[in-house]
């Protein structure tokens, strides 16, 4: 008997966005100017990036920018403090060679609310620790992450009783030393419903690799990245797409769930013995591919044991495999070679994959290298 703690995949909004074929050699140049809609003048140092990738830049002193786009579809973020931001979908195949001009609308800011040096009451600091625990995660990578501008956060536990709502006045600057990235994370929404044990968050991260690492430190970071990738949802979906579920170390079984008639709010799970060797991927005439399954699936990753941090408070020892539960909230999702899904809200996960949060995220363009793979025991 257990009570699931599903983590809506808003937690990685952008990680499974409309991103296909980033392994292709074809590229486009996405260029343009970011300007003030009232004056028409270029806005220097505006942030322009592709969500959940390592592709991003800042506009120059004249507001101009240029980014190389591998083949695929991207969610583009244009952001500058003091202006309304822009978010839109951009297929690389449809990029206009003449470039773009983005006119940002100024917004009035209450300077008093922007004073990040003001002291907060004790409840704010308690809420901050809760936010970091559920947003960054309690894995080793999550614990070692640092939000460098955490004082810009707005933390509200009053508007909806029993729920912590978090937002940020600025893009969060998150340092992840274990994985060798700094994340510029545009947080759209965070909610932690304490009563239901349900966490959801939505945002757009840019991954900025640490270019100052020594050769030895880079090897350690590469190993940590591979460990974070192995058994992740990104890894699983790539294995599903390529038809290599078994060889990549995954087992899939059907899970049947019904409500406990005695303890309302709890569920009784039973698992089928038969292993599912592949999930159906339907192709249409345009060679687009769709993932389709119903009900709950138990996903077991056999090649890594659980983290000791995961089992804390569960009242049991460490298992030599990682179990997660996944289900779709829509009938069909387009799936891409790099592990992307067309709808980041179309999947619910719980268990081990749900436990790994922003601290264990990797960019969608991450590719494990054979050299690193051979070096991991």
C-alpha positions as CSV (number, residue, x, y, z in Angstrom):
1,X,0.0,0.0,0.0
2,X,1.4,3.3,-0.9
3,X,0.5,6.9,-1.7
4,X,2.1,8.1,-4.9
5,X,3.9,11.4,-5.1
6,X,3.7,12.3,-8.8
7,X,5.9,15.1,-10.0
8,X,4.4,16.8,-13.0
9,X,6.9,17.2,-15.7
10,X,6.6,21.0,-15.5
11,X,9.7,20.5,-13.4
12,X,11.7,20.2,-16.6
13,X,9.6,22.4,-18.9
14,X,11.8,22.8,-21.9
15,X,13.7,19.6,-21.3
16,X,11.1,17.8,-23.3
17,X,10.1,20.6,-25.6
18,X,9.9,20.6,-29.4
19,X,13.5,19.7,-29.9
20,X,14.3,17.1,-32.5
21,X,17.4,16.0,-34.2
22,X,20.0,18.1,-32.4
23,X,22.6,15.5,-33.4
24,X,22.3,16.6,-37.0
25,X,25.1,18.6,-38.7
26,X,22.7,21.0,-40.4
27,X,22.6,24.4,-38.7
28,X,20.8,27.7,-39.1
29,X,21.8,31.2,-37.9
30,X,19.2,32.8,-35.6
31,X,20.1,36.5,-35.5
32,X,18.3,39.8,-34.8
33,X,18.0,42.8,-32.6
34,X,16.3,43.3,-29.2
35,X,14.8,46.8,-29.0
36,X,12.7,49.1,-26.8
37,X,9.2,49.2,-28.2
38,X,8.8,52.9,-27.2
39,X,12.1,54.3,-28.4
40,X,13.1,51.8,-31.0
41,X,16.6,51.8,-29.6
42,X,18.5,48.6,-29.2
43,X,18.6,47.1,-25.7
44,X,22.1,46.0,-24.7
45,X,22.8,42.9,-22.7
46,X,19.4,41.3,-23.2
47,X,19.4,37.5,-22.7
48,X,18.4,35.4,-25.7
49,X,18.6,31.6,-25.3
50,X,17.1,28.3,-26.3
51,X,15.4,26.6,-23.4
52,X,17.1,23.6,-21.9
53,X,20.1,23.7,-24.1
54,X,23.6,25.2,-23.9
55,X,22.7,27.7,-26.7
56,X,22.4,31.2,-25.6
57,X,23.9,34.7,-25.8
58,X,23.5,38.3,-24.7
59,X,22.8,41.2,-27.1
60,X,25.7,43.6,-27.8
61,X,25.7,47.3,-27.1
62,X,23.4,47.9,-30.1
63,X,21.0,45.1,-29.1
64,X,22.2,42.7,-31.7
65,X,22.6,38.9,-31.2
66,X,23.4,35.8,-33.2
67,X,23.0,32.1,-32.3
68,X,23.8,28.9,-34.3
69,X,20.8,26.5,-34.2
70,X,21.3,22.8,-34.9
71,X,18.4,21.3,-36.8
72,X,15.3,21.0,-34.7
73,X,12.5,23.0,-33.0
74,X,13.2,25.3,-30.1
75,X,11.6,27.3,-27.4
76,X,13.2,30.8,-27.6
77,X,13.4,33.0,-24.6
78,X,14.1,36.8,-24.8
79,X,14.5,38.5,-21.5
80,X,15.6,41.8,-20.0
81,X,14.9,43.1,-16.5
82,X,12.5,46.0,-16.7
83,X,10.7,44.6,-19.8
84,X,8.1,42.1,-20.6
85,X,9.8,38.9,-21.8
86,X,9.1,37.0,-24.9
87,X,8.7,33.2,-25.3
88,X,8.0,31.5,-28.7
89,X,8.6,28.4,-30.7
90,X,11.1,28.5,-33.5
91,X,11.8,25.6,-35.9
92,X,15.4,25.9,-37.2
93,X,14.1,25.1,-40.7
94,X,12.0,28.2,-40.7
95,X,14.5,30.7,-39.5
96,X,14.4,33.9,-41.6
97,X,17.9,34.6,-43.0
98,X,17.3,38.4,-42.8
99,X,16.9,38.2,-39.0
100,X,14.4,39.4,-36.5
101,X,13.6,42.5,-34.5
102,X,12.1,41.9,-31.0
103,X,10.3,44.9,-29.5
104,X,10.2,44.6,-25.8
105,X,7.6,46.5,-23.8
106,X,8.8,48.3,-20.7
107,X,7.1,47.5,-17.5
108,X,6.8,49.7,-14.4
109,X,8.6,48.2,-11.4
110,X,8.0,49.1,-7.8
111,X,11.6,49.9,-6.7
112,X,10.7,49.0,-3.1
113,X,9.7,45.5,-4.1
114,X,13.0,45.1,-6.0
115,X,15.2,45.8,-3.0
116,X,16.9,42.4,-2.6
117,X,19.0,43.6,0.3
118,X,16.0,43.9,2.7
119,X,15.8,41.4,5.5
120,X,13.1,38.8,5.4
121,X,11.0,37.4,8.2
122,X,11.9,33.9,9.6
123,X,9.0,32.3,7.7
124,X,10.6,33.5,4.4
125,X,13.8,31.7,5.2
126,X,12.0,28.5,6.1
127,X,10.1,28.7,2.9
128,X,13.3,29.2,1.0
129,X,14.7,26.0,2.4
130,X,11.6,24.2,1.4
131,X,11.8,25.6,-2.1
132,X,15.4,24.6,-2.5
133,X,14.7,21.1,-1.2
134,X,11.8,20.5,-3.6
135,X,13.2,22.5,-6.6
136,X,16.9,21.7,-6.6
137,X,16.4,18.3,-5.0
138,X,17.9,16.3,-2.1
139,X,20.3,14.3,-4.2
140,X,24.0,15.0,-3.8
141,X,23.9,17.2,-6.9
142,X,20.8,19.0,-5.7
143,X,22.3,19.6,-2.2
144,X,25.5,21.1,-3.7
145,X,23.6,23.5,-6.0
146,X,23.6,27.2,-5.0
147,X,21.1,29.9,-6.0
148,X,23.3,32.9,-6.2
149,X,20.5,35.5,-6.3
150,X,18.0,33.7,-4.0
151,X,17.0,37.1,-2.4
152,X,15.2,37.9,-5.6
153,X,12.6,35.2,-4.8
154,X,9.0,35.8,-3.8
155,X,7.8,33.0,-1.5
156,X,4.1,32.9,-0.6
157,X,2.5,30.4,1.8
158,X,-0.6,32.5,2.6
159,X,-2.5,33.0,-0.7
160,X,-3.3,29.3,-0.9
161,X,-3.3,27.6,2.6
162,X,-1.2,24.5,2.6
163,X,0.6,25.4,-0.6
164,X,4.0,27.2,-1.1
165,X,4.0,29.3,-4.2
166,X,7.4,30.6,-5.4
167,X,8.4,33.0,-8.2
168,X,11.4,35.2,-8.9
169,X,11.8,38.8,-10.0
170,X,14.8,37.9,-12.1
171,X,16.3,34.9,-13.8
172,X,17.6,32.6,-11.2
173,X,21.4,32.1,-11.3
174,X,22.0,28.5,-10.2
175,X,25.5,27.1,-9.8
176,X,25.8,23.4,-10.2
177,X,29.5,22.5,-9.4
178,X,29.1,18.8,-9.6
179,X,27.8,18.9,-13.2
180,X,29.9,21.8,-14.2
181,X,27.1,24.1,-15.3
182,X,25.6,27.4,-14.3
183,X,21.9,27.6,-15.0
184,X,20.1,30.7,-15.9
185,X,16.6,29.5,-15.0
186,X,13.5,31.5,-15.9
187,X,11.0,30.3,-13.3
188,X,7.4,30.5,-14.5
189,X,5.7,28.7,-11.7
190,X,6.4,26.6,-8.6
191,X,3.8,25.1,-6.3
192,X,4.3,22.7,-3.4
193,X,1.0,21.3,-2.1
194,X,2.0,20.0,1.4
195,X,-1.4,18.3,2.0
196,X,-1.4,16.3,-1.3
197,X,2.4,15.8,-1.4
198,X,2.3,17.2,-5.0
199,X,5.0,19.4,-6.4
200,X,4.9,21.1,-9.8
201,X,7.1,23.7,-11.4
202,X,7.6,25.2,-14.8
203,X,10.6,27.1,-16.2
204,X,13.1,27.6,-18.9
205,X,16.8,26.9,-18.1
206,X,19.9,27.8,-20.1
207,X,22.9,25.6,-19.3
208,X,26.2,27.5,-19.3
209,X,29.2,25.1,-19.1
210,X,32.1,26.1,-16.8
211,X,34.9,26.8,-19.2
212,X,37.5,27.3,-16.3
213,X,37.7,23.6,-15.4
214,X,41.1,21.9,-15.3
215,X,41.5,18.7,-17.3
216,X,41.2,16.6,-14.2
217,X,38.2,18.4,-12.9
218,X,36.6,18.2,-16.3
219,X,37.0,14.4,-16.3
220,X,35.3,14.2,-12.9
221,X,32.5,16.5,-14.1
222,X,32.0,14.3,-17.2
223,X,31.7,11.3,-15.0
224,X,29.1,13.0,-12.8
225,X,27.1,14.1,-15.9
226,X,27.0,10.5,-17.1
227,X,25.8,9.3,-13.7
228,X,23.1,11.9,-13.8
229,X,22.1,10.9,-17.3
230,X,22.0,7.1,-16.7
231,X,18.5,6.1,-15.6
232,X,17.0,9.5,-16.2
233,X,13.8,10.2,-18.1
234,X,15.9,11.7,-20.9
235,X,17.9,8.4,-21.1
236,X,14.7,6.3,-20.9
237,X,13.0,8.2,-23.7
238,X,16.0,8.0,-25.9
239,X,16.1,4.3,-25.4
240,X,12.4,4.0,-26.2
241,X,12.9,6.0,-29.4
242,X,15.9,3.9,-30.5
243,X,14.3,0.6,-29.5
244,X,17.1,-0.2,-27.1
245,X,15.2,-0.4,-23.8
246,X,16.8,-3.7,-22.8
247,X,20.3,-3.0,-23.9
248,X,20.3,0.4,-22.2
249,X,19.4,-1.3,-18.9
250,X,15.7,-0.7,-18.5
251,X,12.8,-3.1,-17.7
252,X,9.2,-2.1,-18.2
253,X,6.2,-3.8,-16.6
254,X,2.6,-2.9,-16.5
255,X,1.5,-1.5,-13.1
256,X,-2.1,-1.7,-11.9
257,X,-3.3,0.9,-9.4
258,X,-6.6,1.1,-7.5
259,X,-7.7,3.2,-4.6
260,X,-7.5,1.6,-1.1
261,X,-11.1,1.1,0.0
262,X,-10.1,1.3,3.7
263,X,-7.5,4.2,3.7
264,X,-8.9,6.9,1.4
265,X,-6.3,8.8,-0.5
266,X,-4.0,5.7,-0.6
267,X,-3.6,3.3,-3.4
268,X,-2.8,-0.4,-3.9
269,X,-0.4,-1.2,-6.6
270,X,0.2,-4.6,-8.3
271,X,2.8,-5.3,-10.9
272,X,2.6,-7.7,-13.9
273,X,5.3,-10.3,-14.2
274,X,5.8,-10.0,-17.9
275,X,8.5,-7.6,-19.2
276,X,7.5,-5.2,-21.9
277,X,10.4,-5.2,-24.4
278,X,9.3,-2.1,-26.4
279,X,6.7,0.7,-26.4
280,X,4.7,1.4,-29.4
281,X,5.9,4.3,-31.6
282,X,3.4,5.2,-34.3
283,X,4.7,7.0,-37.5
284,X,2.6,9.2,-39.7
285,X,3.0,10.1,-43.3
286,X,5.4,12.9,-42.5
287,X,7.7,10.5,-40.7
288,X,6.8,12.1,-37.4
289,X,6.8,9.6,-34.5
290,X,4.4,9.4,-31.6
291,X,4.6,7.6,-28.3
292,X,1.4,6.0,-27.1
293,X,0.6,3.9,-24.1
294,X,-2.2,3.7,-21.5
295,X,-2.2,3.3,-17.7
296,X,0.8,3.1,-15.4
297,X,4.2,1.6,-16.2
298,X,6.8,0.5,-13.7
299,X,10.2,1.6,-15.1
300,X,13.2,-0.2,-13.6
301,X,16.8,0.8,-14.3
302,X,19.1,-2.1,-13.5
303,X,22.5,-0.6,-14.0
304,X,22.7,1.7,-11.0
305,X,21.6,1.2,-7.4
306,X,19.6,3.8,-5.4
307,X,21.3,6.7,-3.7
308,X,21.4,6.5,0.1
309,X,19.8,9.9,0.1
310,X,16.8,8.6,-1.7
311,X,15.9,5.9,0.9
312,X,16.3,8.3,3.8
313,X,13.0,8.2,5.7
314,X,11.6,5.3,3.7
315,X,12.3,2.7,6.4
316,X,14.2,0.3,4.1
317,X,17.6,-0.4,2.8
318,X,19.2,0.5,-0.6
319,X,18.1,-1.5,-3.6
320,X,20.4,-2.4,-6.4
321,X,18.0,-1.0,-9.0
322,X,16.0,2.2,-9.4
323,X,12.2,2.0,-9.7
324,X,10.0,4.8,-11.2
325,X,6.4,5.0,-12.3
326,X,5.3,6.8,-15.4
327,X,2.0,7.5,-17.1
328,X,0.8,9.7,-19.9
329,X,-1.9,12.4,-19.4
330,X,-2.7,12.6,-23.1
331,X,-3.4,9.9,-25.7
332,X,-0.4,10.6,-27.9
333,X,2.9,12.5,-27.7
334,X,5.4,13.2,-30.4
335,X,8.8,11.8,-29.5
336,X,12.2,12.9,-30.8
337,X,15.5,11.1,-31.1
338,X,17.1,13.2,-28.3
339,X,14.5,12.2,-25.7
340,X,12.2,15.2,-26.3
341,X,8.5,15.1,-26.1
342,X,6.1,17.5,-27.9
343,X,4.2,18.3,-24.7
344,X,6.2,18.6,-21.4
345,X,2.9,18.4,-19.5
346,X,1.9,15.1,-21.1
347,X,3.7,12.9,-18.6
348,X,3.6,12.3,-14.9
349,X,6.4,10.5,-13.0
350,X,7.0,9.4,-9.5
351,X,9.6,7.3,-7.7
352,X,13.3,7.6,-8.4
353,X,13.0,9.7,-11.6
354,X,10.6,12.1,-9.8
355,X,13.0,12.4,-6.9
356,X,15.8,13.7,-9.2
357,X,15.1,17.4,-9.7
358,X,16.8,20.5,-11.2
359,X,20.1,19.6,-9.5
360,X,20.3,16.5,-11.8
361,X,19.1,18.1,-15.0
362,X,21.2,18.0,-18.2
363,X,20.7,20.0,-21.3
364,X,18.8,18.3,-24.1
365,X,21.9,18.5,-26.3
366,X,23.9,16.4,-23.9
367,X,25.4,13.3,-25.4
368,X,27.4,10.7,-23.4
369,X,30.7,9.9,-25.0
370,X,32.1,6.4,-25.3
371,X,35.3,7.5,-23.5
372,X,33.4,8.6,-20.4
373,X,31.2,5.6,-20.5
374,X,34.2,3.2,-20.4
375,X,35.6,5.1,-17.5
376,X,32.6,4.7,-15.2
377,X,32.5,1.6,-13.1
